[in-house]
């Protein structure tokens, strides 16, 4: 990634920082990304508990789908409001609020004694997830030097997949200790309840660490707290070009005008094209069905003949693959760029999902369940994990990086909130409908394969490369859209 903005020698918002400043940026981004770890944990912890929760609360498939998806409804609400709250209270205050909500959800969900109580606390956890999905990429983008912004932004996805792995590994461990997810473990509570209760530990750690990092310099400048902004920028940059940096932030923030949803509309009418691109990225990221793997894989693999213990093992292995491929993306994103990774990922997902659609669509059905025996079962496992590889090295981390950096300062909070909300609504639709599609897996995976193919076309046609572009230079594209057409 280049060290300055594209198209000129003007100093970038973050110049060539000293080694100590670089370490500060990495540490700050790592703490912010812990919200992603809780995001991943909260999202995936339901996987090990799905069957036990369904039996305990005697749910049908429809109620089960919505109890799993309820967190995503909360996530959409959290994402829509997080940007506005962050612009009013600050990024750090929103992180602390999210940590408290994660803690409340962990305890409430683990101790729920009624299905609606369970769903209510899942929604609270979802709100925290939605808030984290907005605030972490925005904060990381606002505190990262351009030449490593992609890698630091990818920490969010690394934290998410690490949270997924942590929750699935804990699910498997607790189920094994208790002799099954529905069996009593400690204090007379079933193992599935402890799966949720243990989320309180990272929630507390996240909340405490949020007190150790500085506020975003862009928020401080927008709030006219220039002396504080200078201190933070000195920590991140050293003393070089501070006045120029602050002036550039001021010129693009237009801080005299409070952020508003109206900012998403062009003076000439309609919504800015960049907003539609962000929304499209968010929707396609979910419509390829990645979260079916992480929310329902235990149920899925048991449905095709694996026992509970083997299903837990397969799911944990898949989450490890996800982490490994995310590390590949972090290594490549600032070298080959965002757009090439997305195109490679779309092609890989289309092929692997089509393979799974054919396998499940042609499998022998016994009592409504597909039967995968011998080599076919092995091919399905390989295809599922190669799908995770394709997603993990591309659409998983790259979309979060793009959403954090692609929007100009003036509309970033509102646009990122809208894109994240769209992502959670799309996730909710996929998650809520899957239990009813378990008997038609060929159709389900066929739809996901079609979405992967369409995502390739979408990226090729509309996504702009942002590698090496300063956040302040994103403003130029917005100004271009502001101008009415001539002639």
Order of alpha helices (4+ residues) and beta strands (2+ residues): alpha-alpha-alpha-alpha-alpha-alpha-alpha-alpha-alpha-alpha-alpha-alpha-alpha-alpha-alpha-beta-beta-alpha-alpha-alpha-alpha-alpha
